[in-house]
Amino acid sequence: MTLMTHQKITRAIGGTVYVTIVRDPANGELKYVVSYANRGGLQPWLSKHHFPDIAQAEAGCLALSDFLGARYRA
């Protein structure tokens, strides 16, 4: 299977997808977000959606890593 252009770029820069825990400023509860960083982690990206359950965030990570061709770090 050939990789798409965005997958080749993601692999070249060493993209990694993972779950990050954040605290909801409204009520102090812990939430989970999908995160992406390239090698070195200088420009991390956090999803705007906060998931109440870690399984939901992990599903998002798996879908994003598959689309990008990135490594998923559990």
Backbone as CSV, one residue per row, in Angstrom:
resi,resn,N_x,N_y,N_z,CA_x,CA_y,CA_z,C_x,C_y,C_z
1,MET,0.845,-1.176,0.000,0.000,0.000,0.000,0.889,1.237,0.000
2,THR,0.580,2.170,-0.870,1.367,3.400,-0.928,0.800,4.421,0.050
3,LEU,1.696,5.206,0.604,1.297,6.238,1.552,0.865,7.496,0.816
4,MET,-0.100,8.203,1.411,-0.507,9.493,0.867,0.519,10.542,1.282
5,THR,0.496,11.677,0.613,1.492,12.722,0.844,1.539,13.162,2.303
6,HIS,0.384,13.387,2.930,0.389,13.851,4.322,0.947,12.778,5.256
7,GLN,0.795,11.502,4.907,1.361,10.429,5.723,2.883,10.383,5.590
8,LYS,3.383,10.609,4.385,4.837,10.648,4.169,5.465,11.785,4.960
9,ILE,4.817,12.942,4.949,5.332,14.108,5.676,5.319,13.843,7.181
10,THR,4.215,13.283,7.681,4.114,12.990,9.113,5.206,12.031,9.552
11,ARG,5.464,11.014,8.775,6.525,10.061,9.121,7.901,10.698,9.038
12,ALA,8.099,11.591,8.070,9.396,12.256,7.925,9.708,13.162,9.113
13,ILE,8.689,13.826,9.667,8.934,14.728,10.797,8.739,14.035,12.142
14,GLY,8.395,12.750,12.117,8.288,11.987,13.360,7.074,12.336,14.187
15,GLY,5.902,12.382,13.577,4.684,12.724,14.306,4.245,11.635,15.263
16,THR,3.772,12.045,16.441,3.280,11.130,17.466,1.939,11.631,17.982
17,VAL,0.998,10.709,18.153,-0.329,11.014,18.684,-0.448,10.344,20.055
18,TYR,-1.020,11.054,21.019,-1.145,10.518,22.376,-2.271,11.221,23.120
19,VAL,-2.651,10.660,24.270,-3.701,11.239,25.120,-3.043,12.132,26.169
20,THR,-3.602,13.306,26.370,-3.137,14.222,27.402,-4.278,14.489,28.385
21,ILE,-3.944,14.559,29.656,-4.937,14.868,30.688,-4.895,16.363,30.967
22,VAL,-6.071,17.002,30.944,-6.173,18.431,31.250,-7.234,18.622,32.328
23,ARG,-7.143,19.714,33.037,-8.137,20.036,34.062,-9.119,21.042,33.474
24,ASP,-10.401,20.742,33.585,-11.453,21.630,33.098,-11.492,22.861,33.999
25,PRO,-11.269,24.068,33.459,-11.243,25.263,34.298,-12.607,25.612,34.898
26,ALA,-13.677,25.122,34.297,-15.016,25.452,34.787,-15.329,24.763,36.115
27,ASN,-14.939,23.492,36.237,-15.313,22.757,37.447,-14.162,21.955,38.068
28,GLY,-12.996,22.000,37.489,-11.835,21.323,38.059,-11.729,19.839,37.756
29,GLU,-12.662,19.290,36.979,-12.617,17.870,36.648,-11.494,17.583,35.640
30,LEU,-10.973,16.360,35.698,-9.976,15.937,34.729,-10.674,15.507,33.448
31,LYS,-10.134,15.936,32.325,-10.652,15.569,31.006,-9.486,15.066,30.178
32,TYR,-9.785,14.410,29.076,-8.769,13.838,28.193,-8.879,14.473,26.821
33,VAL,-7.744,14.778,26.216,-7.718,15.365,24.878,-6.755,14.578,23.999
34,VAL,-6.998,14.639,22.694,-6.104,14.041,21.709,-4.987,15.040,21.451
35,SER,-3.759,14.570,21.490,-2.597,15.439,21.281,-1.743,14.921,20.131
36,TYR,-1.091,15.844,19.451,-0.162,15.490,18.380,1.087,16.351,18.546
37,ALA,2.236,15.755,18.366,3.490,16.514,18.400,4.446,15.914,17.383
38,ASN,5.280,16.770,16.808,6.322,16.269,15.929,7.568,15.971,16.758
39,ARG,8.583,15.424,16.125,9.817,15.103,16.838,10.357,16.375,17.503
40,GLY,10.669,16.310,18.752,11.114,17.475,19.500,9.979,18.130,20.272
41,GLY,8.743,17.938,19.823,7.577,18.437,20.540,7.474,19.945,20.626
42,LEU,8.062,20.664,19.672,8.047,22.126,19.750,6.685,22.724,19.447
43,GLN,5.888,22.063,18.632,4.575,22.583,18.275,3.489,21.566,18.590
44,PRO,3.205,21.289,19.865,2.155,20.314,20.160,0.773,20.858,19.792
45,TRP,-0.096,19.958,19.395,-1.463,20.315,19.069,-2.376,19.567,20.015
46,LEU,-3.369,20.244,20.581,-4.370,19.629,21.452,-5.737,19.795,20.804
47,SER,-6.528,18.736,20.820,-7.872,18.833,20.252,-8.704,19.814,21.075
48,LYS,-9.642,20.450,20.432,-10.532,21.382,21.136,-11.540,20.631,21.994
49,HIS,-11.871,19.410,21.595,-12.862,18.628,22.326,-12.218,17.950,23.526
50,HIS,-12.837,18.065,24.680,-12.370,17.398,25.903,-13.278,16.199,26.163
51,PHE,-12.671,15.020,26.288,-13.435,13.791,26.495,-13.520,13.461,27.981
52,PRO,-14.689,13.060,28.481,-14.811,12.686,29.891,-14.254,11.296,30.169
53,ASP,-14.129,10.467,29.138,-13.679,9.089,29.293,-12.403,8.866,28.477
54,ILE,-11.406,8.236,29.065,-10.138,8.021,28.378,-10.301,7.119,27.151
55,ALA,-11.247,6.203,27.180,-11.463,5.318,26.042,-11.888,6.100,24.799
56,GLN,-12.653,7.156,24.991,-13.064,7.998,23.872,-11.864,8.731,23.283
57,ALA,-11.008,9.242,24.138,-9.803,9.938,23.667,-8.865,8.974,22.951
58,GLU,-8.745,7.754,23.459,-7.895,6.761,22.808,-8.431,6.397,21.421
59,ALA,-9.745,6.313,21.284,-10.343,6.039,19.977,-10.023,7.172,19.000
60,GLY,-10.087,8.405,19.485,-9.715,9.546,18.654,-8.249,9.505,18.248
61,CYS,-7.398,9.104,19.171,-5.961,8.985,18.880,-5.701,7.936,17.812
62,LEU,-6.379,6.802,17.930,-6.189,5.736,16.954,-6.639,6.172,15.555
63,ALA,-7.759,6.875,15.488,-8.255,7.342,14.195,-7.305,8.383,13.597
64,LEU,-6.835,9.331,14.412,-5.931,10.367,13.920,-4.590,9.782,13.506
65,SER,-4.051,8.864,14.303,-2.754,8.277,13.955,-2.853,7.455,12.676
66,ASP,-3.975,6.777,12.466,-4.172,6.013,11.246,-4.253,6.942,10.042
67,PHE,-4.982,8.036,10.178,-5.119,8.996,9.081,-3.782,9.646,8.733
68,LEU,-3.037,10.053,9.763,-1.771,10.752,9.534,-0.614,9.814,9.209
69,GLY,-0.739,8.557,9.570,0.397,7.653,9.441,1.391,7.876,10.566
70,ALA,0.909,8.415,11.676,1.762,8.725,12.828,1.782,7.548,13.788
71,ARG,2.728,7.590,14.709,2.836,6.575,15.752,1.899,6.967,16.890
72,TYR,1.161,5.982,17.436,0.309,6.226,18.602,1.070,5.769,19.829
73,ARG,1.239,6.670,20.776,1.929,6.350,22.027,0.890,6.247,23.130
74,ALA,0.743,5.056,23.679,-0.248,4.820,24.728,0.219,5.351,26.057
